[in-house]
């Protein structure tokens, strides 16, 4: 089992700096954020938004193939595996997805992420789901062409917010080429199902796991005194996701794939989070392995 970091959670570091730090701390791999550069509007980025705006640890989508040899050399030289190329592309963007698959092939990376459609209540969820199933047929062919796996993350606010929804979308496809990123932190907000049930439902479709945590916090009341709640990202040890239980189920079910830390909390600086998160994950793994 390899443990890495999704670089969305290393926003102030360049790729070179990120790889140097991951090697120094003892991580096995890196999951690269792949996105288009956002033009600066001259406004200061709020601290809690730095993960998604102005993130320096991002590979540029439009030149990903050209960057691929350099990134592979950087990672190979430091003994850091490329666990995944994680995009924000949607299932219908076939040409762009193929470009990322080509880059993954150059980097020696075996999987890329594609993001399921958002659910905004403006379009029927069954229509969205069926449309995605049609796109998935095309993506399965592309994955086979490049001998890679295309994975979809269980994520709040889209049509794949739970293990059950993921299975409905992928059922009947080849798990050698299509899979799921299981994310207990996201399921705090939407789509929670018993952890063991998730593994049972998804089986071999579980291709990658994100480790983060969060909780719902009260943020006021409405005119009738009813509590209003907001989403808060937390350190791994302080959220509503029971990571100790999750790791126990992961061990019981025989999962041997990759883990990536994706920590959006703001209580520690990034370097200290990386250090302490790896210490905690190693503790959880050792505890379950006896």
C-alpha positions in Angstrom: 0.0 0.0 0.0 1.4 3.4 -1.0 0.7 6.6 0.9 0.8 9.9 -1.0 -0.6 13.5 -1.0 -3.0 15.1 -3.4 -1.2 18.3 -4.3 -4.4 20.4 -4.0 -3.5 20.4 -0.3 0.0 21.7 -0.9 -1.0 25.0 -2.5 2.0 27.2 -1.7 4.7 24.7 -3.0 5.9 24.3 -6.6 6.0 20.8 -8.0 9.8 20.6 -7.3 9.3 21.8 -3.7 6.4 19.4 -3.2 8.4 16.3 -4.3 11.4 17.3 -2.2 9.1 17.6 0.9 7.3 14.3 0.2 10.6 12.5 -0.1 12.0 14.1 3.0 8.9 13.2 5.1 8.7 9.6 3.8 5.7 9.6 1.6 5.6 7.0 -1.2 3.8 9.0 -3.9 2.1 12.1 -5.2 -1.4 12.6 -6.7 -1.0 15.6 -9.0 -3.7 18.2 -9.3 -4.3 18.9 -13.0 -6.3 22.0 -13.9 -6.2 25.1 -16.1 -4.4 28.1 -14.7 -6.7 30.8 -13.3 -6.0 34.3 -14.5 -5.3 36.7 -11.7 -7.9 39.3 -11.1 -5.7 41.3 -8.8 -7.7 40.4 -5.7 -6.1 38.8 -2.7 -7.1 35.1 -2.4 -8.8 34.3 1.0 -6.6 32.0 3.0 -9.2 29.2 3.2 -9.6 29.4 -0.6 -5.9 29.0 -1.5 -6.3 25.3 -2.2 -8.4 26.0 -5.3 -7.3 29.5 -6.4 -3.7 30.3 -7.2 -2.6 26.8 -6.3 1.1 26.5 -7.2 1.2 22.7 -7.0 -0.9 22.2 -10.1 0.0 20.8 -13.5 -1.4 22.9 -16.3 -4.1 20.9 -18.2 -3.5 22.5 -21.6 0.2 21.5 -21.6 0.1 18.3 -19.5 1.5 16.1 -22.3 4.5 18.5 -22.7 5.1 18.6 -19.0 4.9 14.8 -18.5 8.5 13.8 -19.2 9.9 16.5 -16.8 7.4 15.5 -14.1 8.3 11.8 -14.5 12.0 12.6 -14.3 11.4 14.7 -11.2 9.5 11.9 -9.4 11.7 9.1 -10.6 14.8 10.9 -9.4 13.3 11.2 -5.9 11.7 7.8 -5.6 8.2 9.3 -5.6 5.5 7.4 -7.5 2.8 9.2 -9.5 -0.3 7.7 -7.9 -2.8 9.6 -10.1 -3.5 12.6 -12.3 -6.5 14.2 -10.8 -8.5 16.5 -13.1 -11.7 18.4 -12.9 -12.8 17.3 -16.3 -16.3 16.0 -16.8 -17.2 12.7 -18.3 -18.3 14.2 -21.7 -14.9 15.9 -22.3 -13.5 12.9 -24.1 -10.7 14.6 -26.0 -9.2 16.4 -23.0 -9.5 13.1 -21.0 -7.6 11.3 -23.7 -4.8 13.9 -23.5 -4.5 13.3 -19.8 -4.4 9.6 -20.4 -1.5 10.1 -22.8 0.3 12.2 -20.1 -0.3 9.4 -17.5 1.2 6.9 -19.9 4.4 9.0 -20.2 4.6 9.5 -16.4 4.1 5.8 -15.6 0.9 6.6 -13.8 -2.0 4.0 -13.8 -5.1 6.2 -13.2 -6.7 9.6 -13.8 -9.7 11.2 -12.1 -12.7 12.5 -14.0 -15.3 14.5 -12.0 -19.0 13.4 -12.1 -21.6 16.0 -13.1 -22.9 18.4 -10.4 -26.4 18.0 -9.0 -27.9 21.5 -8.7 -31.6 20.5 -8.5 -32.0 22.2 -11.9 -31.9 18.9 -13.9 -33.4 15.6 -12.9 -30.8 13.4 -11.2 -31.9 10.3 -13.2 -31.3 12.2 -16.5 -27.8 13.2 -15.3 -27.0 9.6 -14.2 -28.1 8.1 -17.4 -26.2 10.6 -19.4 -23.1 9.8 -17.4 -23.6 6.1 -18.0 -23.4 6.8 -21.7 -20.2 8.8 -21.3 -18.8 6.0 -19.2 -19.1 3.6 -22.1 -16.8 5.9 -24.1 -14.4 6.4 -21.3 -14.1 2.6 -20.7 -12.9 2.3 -24.3 -10.3 5.1 -23.8 -9.1 3.5 -20.6 -8.6 0.2 -22.4 -6.8 1.9 -25.3 -4.1 3.3 -22.9 -4.2 0.4 -20.4 -5.1 2.9 -17.6 -8.0 3.3 -15.1 -10.4 6.2 -15.1 -11.7 6.8 -11.6 -14.6 8.9 -10.3 -14.6 10.4 -6.8 -17.5 10.0 -4.4 -18.2 13.7 -3.8 -20.9 15.8 -2.2 -23.1 17.9 -4.5 -22.8 15.7 -7.6 -24.6 12.6 -8.8 -22.0 10.2 -7.4 -22.2 11.2 -3.7 -22.4 7.7 -2.3 -21.2 4.2 -2.8 -24.6 3.1 -3.9 -24.8 5.9 -6.5 -21.3 5.0 -7.8 -22.3 1.3 -8.2 -25.4 2.3 -10.1 -23.3 4.3 -12.6 -20.5 1.8 -13.0 -22.4 -1.5 -12.7 -21.6 -3.8 -15.6 -18.4 -2.0 -16.6 -15.0 -3.5 -16.3 -13.4 -2.7 -13.0 -10.0 -3.1 -14.6 -10.5 0.2 -16.4 -13.1 2.1 -14.4 -13.2 2.7 -10.7 -14.0 4.9 -7.7 -12.1 7.1 -5.3 -13.6 6.4 -1.9 -13.6 9.5 0.3 -14.9 9.3 3.9 -14.4 13.0 4.4 -16.7 13.9 1.6 -19.3 11.5 2.9 -19.6 13.5 6.1 -21.6 16.0 4.1 -23.5 13.8 1.7 -23.7 10.1 0.9 -22.6 8.5 4.1 -23.1 4.8 4.2 -21.7 2.3 6.7 -18.0 1.9 5.8 -18.1 -1.9 5.4 -21.2 -1.6 3.3 -19.3 0.8 1.0 -16.6 -1.8 0.5 -19.2 -4.5 -0.1 -21.2 -2.4 -2.6 -18.1 -1.3 -4.6 -15.9 -4.3 -4.4 -13.1 -4.1 -7.0 -14.3 -0.7 -8.2 -12.5 0.9 -5.2 -9.3 2.1 -7.0 -8.1 4.8 -4.7 -8.8 6.4 -1.3 -8.7 10.0 -0.2 -8.1 10.7 3.5 -9.5 13.9 4.9 -12.0 15.0 7.5 -14.7 17.6 8.3 -17.9 18.2 10.2 -21.0 20.4 10.2 -20.9 23.4 12.6 -23.7 25.7 13.7 -23.4 29.2 12.1 -26.5 31.0 13.3 -30.2 30.7 13.3 -33.1 31.6 11.0 -36.0 33.8 11.8 -37.7 31.0 13.7 -34.6 30.1 15.8 -33.8 27.0 13.8 -30.1 26.3 13.7 -28.2 26.9 10.4 -25.3 24.6 9.7 -22.1 25.1 7.6 -19.5 22.7 6.3 -16.1 22.9 8.0 -12.9 21.0 7.0 -11.0 19.8 10.0 -7.7 18.1 10.8 -7.8 14.3 10.4 -8.2 13.6 14.1 -11.1 16.1 14.7 -13.8 15.5 12.1 -16.9 13.5 12.0 -15.5 10.7 9.8 -14.3 7.9 12.0 -11.0 7.2 10.4 -9.9 4.7 13.0 -13.0 2.6 12.1 -12.5 3.3 8.4 -8.9 1.9 8.5 -10.2 -1.1 10.4 -12.7 -1.9 7.7 -10.1 -1.2 5.0 -7.9 -3.8 6.6 -10.7 -6.3 7.1 -11.8 -6.0 3.5 -8.2 -6.5 2.2 -7.7 -3.1 0.5 -4.1 -2.8 -0.8 -4.4 0.2 -3.1 -3.2 3.7 -2.8 -4.1 6.3 -0.2 -3.8 10.1 -0.7 -4.1 12.7 2.0 -6.3 15.6 1.0 -6.3 17.9 4.0 -8.2 21.2 3.7 -8.0 22.2 7.4 -6.3 25.5 8.4 -5.2 24.9 12.0 -1.6 24.1 11.1 0.8 25.2 8.3 1.1 22.8 5.4 4.4 21.3 6.3 3.3 20.4 9.8 0.1 19.0 8.5 2.0 16.8 6.1 4.3 15.6 8.9 1.6 14.9 11.4 -0.9 13.3 8.9 1.7 10.8 7.8 2.5 10.0 11.5 -1.2 9.4 12.1 -1.8 7.3 9.0 1.2 5.1 9.9 -0.3 4.7 13.4 -3.6 3.6 12.0 -2.1 1.2 9.5 0.2 -0.3 12.2 -2.7 -0.7 14.6 -4.8 -2.6 12.1 -1.9 -4.8 10.9 -1.2 -5.9 14.5 
